Every structure is written in structure tokens, then in C-alpha cells.
Amino acid sequence: MTLTPSAAEAGSPLECAPSYEIDPLRLLRQVSLDLQGRPPTYAELELVRSAGDRRAAVEDAILYMLLSDEYHANLRAYHRRLLWGSLSDSIARVFPNTSTLRTVPSVASSIWTNTQNGPRVRYRGRLDLYCLDQEQTEFDADGRPIPITTFADPSCTGGTCQQEGWIWVEPYWAPGEQVKACAYDAQDYEYGLENPDKLCSDRLTIDAGCGCGADLRYCVNNDGKELIREALADESARIFESVIRSGQSYLEAFRSDTSMMNGPAAHYYKWIRAAGTTVASDIAFEADMGDLPDIPFTEVDTWTPVTRGSAHAGAFTTAGFLMRFASFRARANRFYTAFYCDPFVPSVDGLPAEEEDPSPNLRERDGCSGCHEILEPAAAHFARWRINSAYGYLGTDLLDLQVVSEDCLCGAGTGKNCSAYCSKYYVTADNSDEETYAIYGGLPLTSAYASPVELQNSEDGPAALVDEPAEQYAVAQCAVKTMAEQLLHRQLESTELDWLDERTAEFVASGYDFTTMVADLLADERYRQVH
């Protein structure tokens, strides 16, 4: 926790400027801007102006604001800024390569098709082929489309290309409406045609017998992508808002198994992220989501509480947070910076000269140990959650932190190539130095040089970042500091540390009630006086 030196400390003036209490109408305007993000309306001003006791009227108005939807929306936006909530294309690859829907180019009518390369080649034999602009009327005994036209060409896979027509579909994003979709893309089968053991719901399945599923649920168009990105980016902040609105302990936003979902978010978790027993390299893309409710995709503005599995930890196991911060260290770094107010920063003296033979263990390396002694144990809390813009939970059945994977004893000099899964999660000869591979080869990367505490943190998950009294106090103090600076529109000074401790103690005593803390800050003389 760092506080800035005050101007008084720097200049030591002989006299302080006088302070006075803010006029009631000015206070009303100030609080309205800070809590609701807007100036008071004419009616709100008149209510105070016409009151016999203007100060009492302002206090009533403040209590009303603290119950308003605008206040809670403002707090949601505030927490989204703390979380750096964004899932733009430049940050995270949210959607599988097999799922993009667009309309067929160069046809008069709008026909939806999956434009990803793999399915198009499997369906029709060539990348530049789409379905024909005519209705599909013939199907085989299993209900699969019979090609309307076929032709031989050396550029076609197997020497022959084929094209089908379109069928009418009621898509999930427009219930009650009928749209045209290429018949191959609209197939709704549980298993593939080329590989009958492969689930069509698998996010990586590319099979001529698999399509976008019932109501095109496995695929998404550009408008849907924007709605989903926004929903996922907002989900973590919605958890904070829900906890605060219901008067729960602020700590529940860090450890609860309850999330908030609208239609696009629920659809993503249920059908787009992964469905059924989705696998890649025989490793399931599970996310311990529990039984997700059927929320219509069109319910964009209605957010519903959803109980997830026990592995979840509030705002910090959502797809939005984990894909926004794609590595274990990045997740821990954001947590420490935003919620402990304890950012990882290099020494003011700078980094020392590079060692001739630096230790591969960053906890011990000269110039690195100062941060990594703390960062590595913190990052370990996220060790069971997938990285690199993939979302999923690796339970003990999928990732044993202390057992060597024979499949992942691979890489240069071993005679065995590494799978993408091994390269991402295990110590291999390709992703590690010789010394590290000799000691930890085939073990999960998070186990390399890990202390017993770190291994335990990996099992306890992100919720354990707030399970100790000292951690809970750090979160409370940081929350008070950050909100105080938000309301005062300045950084706290080093002379205000005792005041900060007093406000933090009040926050803890309230049961970590965030709105009570905000009300106390609004009532404080620092907020009520102009200096």
C-alpha cells in the first residue's frame, strides 16, 4: 500500500487555507455526479431548494441515490474499470475456429453459412464453394442433404466437388423468424459422419456430417459475437454489482460460486465455448459450470443469478477475466494491483547486470526474486484454469500436479513431438531450459520449482486469495482507498494512513458492506468540506 506525500509535507506552509462546509445544493450536485454519473434533475434540485431543512433534504436524497439503479450501474462500471473488462479481438480469441456465420457472398438473398475453411472443404471439397441459391429438397435416409450438383476438378478434395441448397431454420438469435441457411451448415446431428465417435458439439470437430446444430446454436454471426463479447466482459463486474446490491459481504465477489448471466453469456457457456464432453487432445474442455439455465439469447438486458460448480471463485473464474488475462501471472498481477493495491513494480534502483549463469527459478534469480517470490505463489491459485485465451477447468482427473505425464516427455532430443496441450501446460524439452527439463520434465509447468505452499495454492484456487485475515484486510483497505480516491478525485496522502485504517476498520465491522462504506465516505468531512 503506497500513499503519496502531501503538498503540506513538501512545502510546510505556515498557515492552512480555511475550510467550509459545502452548500446543500452544491453537495447534491457533487454526490449525484459521483454516485449516478449525472447532475441532479430540475425536480431533484427543487425538492432540496424548497425544503424547510435543506441539509436534511440532501441527506434523504443521498440515501435514495444509494438505492438507485443508477448508483449500482455506476459501481458496475467502476469495477469493470478495475478489472480491465474488455474482450476485443486484439485481446482474446473468444470463439472457436469452426463457428463463424456470415451470409453467402454474391447471391441475391441472404443465406447463412459457416465461413470457416475447414467445414467448407469437408462439405463441398473446395474453399471457394458455398451452397446454391435454391431450396434443398432431397435428403438421404438419415436426413442428410443430397448434393444438388457435383463436378470433377483436380482442385477439389478427392477430385470431386459438390454443392447443396438451403433450408429454412429458426435461429436462436431470432426466435419466431425463419432464415435461410446452407443445408450442410444447418445439420443437427450428435456425432460426425467421417468419425462416428466424434461429437458434433466438440469445438474442434471438423466433419462433413456436423453442422451448426439445432437453431444454429454452435455458430455465431458478427452481431452475436459483439453481444457475447460485451456480456462476457461485463460478467465479472455484474458479480460485484450483485453482491453489493444485495448487501452481501464484499468478499463474496471473490469467492462465490454464483455468477450473473444474460442470454448471450449463457448461450456462450452452454453452446459456443464448448458443449457436451468437448475434447482436444483427449483433454476435456470442462469449466465446472453446473446446470446452466436456458436463457433466451435475446434476453440481453436481463441478468440472472447462476450457480456454478465449486471450483469457481466469484469474478475471477469467469471467461471474461480468465481470457482477458491469459497467463497465471497476468491474473495474479491484476488481482494484486486492483484489489490488494499492491502492484508488482521493479526496484527503484533498476535491474542488476545480467548474471553469467542465471537461475531458471525466477524466485531466486537476481533482479527477479523481489517480485517473483510473491508473484509465483499468487499465480499458482490460477493453475487449474486454462491459459492462452482458452476457457476451461483442469480438475485433478485431468491435471495431476505431482505426476509425470509420459506423453509430455517430449520435444527436441527426445524423439517425440509435443502436442499443443503438452507444450502449453507441461515442462517439455522445447519450452524449458536443459536444467529445468532434467528435474521437472513431464510435470505441469506450474509445478516447476514450486514450494509446498504454491502446490497447495494450486489446489485451493483463486478463492484462497481472500481466505486469510491479512488478505481480507488487504482487500478491505484497498477497496476503501480506491473508492475514497474516486470520490475525493485525488490520491490519498501519506498523512492520511491513520484515517484510512479507521475507515477500513469501519468497513470490516459492517460485514464488508460496500454501500455502507460508500455512505461513510460521503459523510466524512474530507468529502463534505471545500479546502
N, C-alpha and C positions, 0 to 999 in steps of 0.2 A: 504494500500500500504506500504510494508516494503522494505527497501533498506539496503544492508549490509554495515557495517562500512568499510572504505577503509584501506588499508595497511598503507597509509600515516598517517591517523589518529591514527592508532595503534602504529606506530613506530616513527613518526615525524622525518624523515631523514633531515639532514641539506641541502642536495643537491638532486635534482631530476636527474634521468638519462636523457640524451639527447634524443630528438625525431627527426625523419626524415621522409620525405615522401616516400612512397613505390615506388619502381621501377615499371614502367608501365607493364612489363611482369609479375612481381610478383602480381601486382594488378589484372591483367587479370585472373591469375590463382585463386586468392583468391575469386574474385567475381563469377567466373564460378562455383567454388565449392559450394559457399554459395547460389547462385541462381538456379543453374541447377543440383547440386549434382554430378558434374563430373569435371575433369580438362579440360582445353581447348584442342581442337584438334590441330594437327600439322598445319592445314590450318589456324585456328584462331590465333595461335601464329605467324605464318608467316605474316599474314595480319598486325599485330601490329609491328612486328620486322622490316618489310620492309617499314613502313610508314615514311614519312618525319617528321611528328609530332606524335610521339608515344603516347603522352598523349591525344591528340585529338582523335587518333585512338581507344584508350581504352575507352574513353567516348562514342564514337559511338558504340563500341562493347557492352557496358553496356546497352545502350538504346535498342539495338537489343535483348539482353538477356531478358529484361523486357517485351518484346512482345512475347517471345518464348513459345511454348507448354511445354518445359521442366521446365521453371520457374513456370508456372501455376500448373503443376503436382507436383512440389516440394512444392508449397504453399498448395495444396490439402493434401499432406501427412503431412505437418506441422499442419494443422487444425485438421486432423484426430487424430494426437497425442494429441492435446489439448482436443479433445472430448472423448479420450479413446475409439476410434471407434473399437469395436470388438463384435461379436455375436457368440462366441464359445458355444458349448453345455454346458459348465460349467457355463456360464453367463446367458443365456436366453433360455427358451423353445419357439422357434420361430414357430414351426409347430404344428398344431392340432394333437391329438392322432389318428385321423381317416385317415391320409393322406400318410402314408409311402409305397412307391412302391419298391419291390425287385423282383428278379426272383424266380420262384418256385424252391425249392431245390430238388435235386435228380432226375432231368429229363434231357434228352439229349439236348433238345432245350431250348432256352431262352423264358420263358413265364412270363410276368409281372403280379404281383398280389399285392393286398394291404395286407400287413403282420400284420396289427393291429388286436388285438384279437377280438374286438367287431364285426367288419364286418365278419370275418371268421366264428364265431359262428352263426351269423344271416344267412349267406349264406348257410353253409354246415352242421351246427349242432355240430361241434367239432373243437377245436383249431388246431389239427394236420392234418387237411384235407385241401388240395388245389384242384384246378381244375385238370382234367385229361389231359394227353398229347395227345389229339385228338381234331380235329376241331368241334366246336359246329355248328350243322346244323338244329336243331329243336327249334322253338320258339312258344310261345302261341299267341293268337290273339292280345295281346297288345305288342308283340315283345319281351317279356321276355324269357330268356333261360329256356328250359325244361330240367330237370336233365337227364343226360345220365345214371346214376346209382344211386340207393338208397339201403340202407340196414338198418336193425333194430339192435340197440345196446343200452343197458342201459346207456352208456356213452354219447349218443347223446341227444341233446336238444329235448325234446318231444319224445324220444325213437327212432327217425329215423334220419339218416344222408343222405346227397345227394351230388353229385358232378356233375359239368357241364364240358364242354370243353373250348377251347379257340376260340377267334375270331381275325381277323386281324383289327388293329387300326393304324391310322396315328397319332402319339403322338405329342404334342405341342413342345417337345424338339427336334424333328427330322422331320420337315415338308418335305413331299415328300417321306418319307420312311414308310414302313409297318412293324409293330411289332406284336407279339402275346401277347394277354392279356386275362386273365381268364374272361369268359363271364359275370359272376356276377359282377366282379370288374369293367368291362368296361361299365356297364349300364349307360344310359344317359336319366334320367327322372327328371322332375322338382320336383315331390312330391313322398313321400315314399309309400310303399305298405302296411306296417303294420299300418302306421299313415298317411292317405292321406292329412292331414293338415300340415305335416312337410315338409319343403323344403329340398331337397337333397343337396342344396348348403350350408345348415347350417353346420358350422364347428363342431357341436356336434351331428349331426344326425347319428344314427346307425340304419339302416333299411335294411331289406333284398331286398327292391326294389330300393335302392340307390347305385350307383356306383361312379366311379371317374369322370363321366360326359364326355361330348364331348371332344375328343382328350386327355382324361385322365387328364383334367385341374385341378380338385380338389385335385389331388395327386401328389407326387413328389418323384423322386428317389434320391439316395445319391449324385450323381453328380449334380443334380439340386439343392439339398439342399445347397451344397457348393457354387454354383453360387449365390443363393439367399442370403445366409448369407453375402457373400462378398459385394453384391450390397447394401443391407440394411445398412451394416456397413460403406459403403462409401458414402451413400446418403447425409448425413449432410455435410460432407467435400466438396462434389460436389456443394452443395448450396453456400458455402463460395467461392469456386473457380469461379462459375458462376458470382456471384456478383462482385468479384474482376476483373475478365477478362473483364466484360462489363463496368467497370468504375463506377458502381453504388456506392452509399453511403454504407460503410461497415455495417451500421446499418440495411440495408435491409436483411442481412443474419440472423438477429434476429427477424424480424417481417414480412417478405414477405410471401404471400400465394403461391409463386411459388417454386416448388421443381424440382429436376433433377432425371430422371428415365431412366434406361436401360430396356431391355427385362425382365430379371429375377425380377427386382424390381417391374415393372408394373404388371407382372403376379402374384406376391405375393399379392399385394394390391387388385387386382381385383378378384382373384380366390382362393388363399390359405388362406390368413388372414381371410377372410370372404367374402361371396358373397350374393347378394340379400339382404334380410332382416334377416340376420343371427341373431339368438337369443340364449340366455342362461338364464334360469330362467325368461323368458319373457322380458329380458332386451337386447335391440338390440346392436350388436357389430358394431355400426356405427363409421366412422372415418372422416366424412366430407371431403371426398376425391374429390368431384366434379365428372366430367365426365372423367374417366381415358381413355386415348387413347389405341388403340390396337397396342402395340409394340411387334413384334415377340420375343419370348423367346430367340431366337438365336442371337439377337442384344445385345451382351454383352458389346461391346466397344463403342457403340453409345448411348449417353445420351441426352435425350430430355427434354426441359422445360415442366412442367406440372403444370397447375393452380389448386390448391386445394381449399377447402372451406374457408370461412372467419375465422374459428376458429384457423387456422394454424398460426404458428409463426416461419418462417424460418427453421433453422436447428434443432429447439428444439421441434418440434412436429412430427418428423419422427419416424418410427418404430424402426430404429436403435438406436436413442438416448433414447427414452422412454422405450424400453425393456432392453437396456444396464443399465440404471439407473431405477430400478424397483419400487422405492418409491418416493413420493413427495419430501422428504428431500434430498434424494440422488441426484435428479435432480437439486435442488436449490444449493446444496453443490458444484456440479461440475461446475455450472454456475458461482457462486461466485469465486471459485478458479481459473478457467481458463480464465474468461472474465471480472471480476472485479479485479483480483489479490488480492482478499481479502478472504483467506481461513478461515474456522472455526477451530480454534485451542484452546485447553484448556489453562487455566491460567498457567502462569509460576510457580505459587505457588502450582499447583496441585489442586485436588478436595478436598473440605472440608469434614469433617467427616459426615457420613450419618445421616440425621435427623431421629428422632424417628417416626415422622408422616409427611413424605414429601408430599408436594403438588402434586397432579396429573397433575397440569398445569406446564409443563416444562418451561414456560416463567417466572414463579415465583419461581421455586424450587432452593434452594441454591446450587450453583455449576453448575447449568444448564442454568440459566437465561441469563448469559453473551452471550451465543451463540444463544439460542432459541428465545430470544427477536427479533433477526434479522432473524434467520432461518425459523421460522414458517410463518411470513408474506411472505417471499420469496417462501417457499414451496407451499403456497396457490395458487400461479399462475398456478400450475400444477394440481389443484384439480379436474378438469373435464376430465383429461386424465387417462385412466385405469392404474392400477398398477400390480405388481407381474407378470411381463412378459406377460401381455395381452395388446393388442393394440386396442384402441377404444376411442371415444369421447363421454362423457356423457353430452348431452345438457340439457337445463332446463326442457325439457319434460321427461327426464329420471332421473334427479337428482336435486331435489329442496333443496337447502342448508338450508332452514329455515322451512321446513315442515317435521313433524314426519311421518315416514313410519310405518304404523300399522303392516305390515309384518315383520318388523325388530325389533319390540318389542319382543325379543326372547332371548333364552339362559337359563342358569341354574336358576331354581326357577320360571320361567315364565310359564312352562308347554308347551312350544313351541320350537321346534328345529329351529336353524337358517340355512337359505340357505347359500351356498357359497358366493353369492352376498352380502347378509346382513353382513356376517362375514368379508368381505373384505372392504366394503365401509361405513358401518353404525356402530354406537355405539350400542353394544349389551351387554347383561349380561355376555357373555362369553369372550369378548375381552376388557372389561373395568373394572375398579375398581367400587366398590359399589357407591361411591360418584359421579363419572362421569356418571354412568348409571342413577342415580336418577335425574340428571339435564338434561342430553342430550340423554337419551335412545331413540332410533329410529331416531335420526338425523344423517346426514352424519358425519363421523369421522372428516372430515376437519372443521366442524362447532364447534366442542367441544372447548370451551374456546377461540374461535376466536373473535378478535376485529372487529369492523365495517370495518376497513381498510383491514383486511385479507379477509373478506367476499367479499369486492369489488375486491380484487386481484383475487379471485377465478373466478369471472365473467369476469374480463379483460383478463385473460390468460397470457401466457409467453411473449407475445409481449409487455406487460406493464412493463417488466423488463428494457426496454430501452426507456420509453416514457417521462421521466423527464430529464431536462438538466443535473442535477447532475449525473444521471445514464448514460446518453450518454457520459459525460466527463469521468466517471469511465471506461467505455468500451474503449474509445479512449486512455486514459492514459495506461491502461493495455495492449492494442494492441501494442502501441509504446514500452512500457517497454519489453514486451515479445519478440517482433521482434528485438529490439536493442540487447538484451542479446543473441538472436540466432545468430545475425551477428557478434557481438563482441566476442562471445564464452566465456563470463564471466557474472557474475551478476553485475548489476549496483550498485554503491556505494552510500552511504547516501549523499556524497558531490555532487552528480550529479542530485539532485532533481530539481534544477532550470533548468538545461539542459533538463531534462525530460519534465518539464512543457512547455518549449519553443517548443520542438518537438511536443508535444501534441497539442499545440495551432495551429501549422502549419498543423497538420493532420486535425483538426476541420475546419480550414479555407479552406482546399482543398475540403471540402464537404465529408470528411471521405473517400477520395480516397486512398485505401490501397497501390497501386503501387506507387503513388506519395510519400507516406510516406516512403516506402522502398527506393525509389530513393534518398530522402533527407537523410536518414540514411547512404546510401552508399557514399554520397558526404561529409558527416561530417568528420571533422578532426580526430575524435576518430577512425573512420574506416580506414581513409587514412594514418594514421601515425603509425609507429612502435616505441614503447617506450622502 
